[in-house]
Amino acid sequence: MNLLTPLELGALHLRNRIVMAPMTRSRSDAAAMPNALMAEYYRQRAGAGLIISEGIAPSANGLGYCRTPGIFTDAQVAGWRDVTEAVHAEGGCIVAQIMHVGRVASHYNKPAGSETVAPSAIAAKAQMYTDAAGMQDMEQPRALELAEIPAVIDEYREATRRALEAGFDGVELHCTSGYLPAQFLSTGSNQRTDAYGGSVENRARFALEALQAMAEVAGADRVGMRICPGNPFNDLADDNPEETFDYLLGQAATLGLAYLHVIRMPKGPVDNLALAARHFGGRLIGNESFSLDEADAAVSAGELQAVSFGRPYIANPDLVARHERKLPLAKFDINTLYTPGPEGYTSYPPAE
């Protein structure tokens, strides 16, 4: 058993265990529309056993960065269908990562009529890039009222329905990086005193209800979740991340999810892979700075079932073939990670 061995994760059939990690690349248009350039980008990388899409907003309120896509209109669904058809034509498998950014937003990057919402009215102490005004402070969100939260959960349910309509093979809940589910989980960003705040059981409620809503539509065996306990990105802080995620994973493990996607943090406050294995052993995708050889060893030892790669996939659309043939990896241009157009996106050639 190694990275080239086929794998079944729930109802997902992977022809190898090399997963393309979700990466925001800022190539959609101002209307959060996926496009032909994105279809070509994902098609080029369809040799992966599984592609996890870039974060996709379930609503206009869920948008926060510039040129990132949504899946809340019929036109967006049609655009994503072009992407999934391109991947499937190459024999690939692709899931949609559903990402509501919550307070991680600038109004410059959001459509008219949308707003920035979060568990509590606490701004993230961070900045983000906008095409309209350069770097900007993230703005203070409006705290969601208790009666509004079911409608936000419904956004995840509807996004899942639309993702399946668009041809995705499954969905992944983005539950890290300081975005909305992580904001509810963390004591630093959640200071509510109602059923969604305070105790770990209450703080985990939003993420668990989102997972349940997604599973009701897709079937739990087509739903995954991405986590990174202790991740401080986007001004995220929690008093006890190990306790928080031990509870979350204990509850999520009973749902029958397809997989858990775990970002390791060797210098973080929690041994993320060990914590994940306690609850999701046998259905783990590991992530973060694995070399192909290290990933092979982890899969061969049964520590992980698959490994996701982000940065290596930027300049190596044929990453699986390069691994199989033991070819060197190309390096990407950091200056074109988030710029519009094909340069540094679809312009990297496969190995000769």
Summary of the structure (lengths in Angstrom):
residues: 352
radius of gyration: 18.8
end to end distance: 27.6
largest distance: 59.6
contacts: 1281
relative contact order: 0.15
helix: 36%
strand: 16%
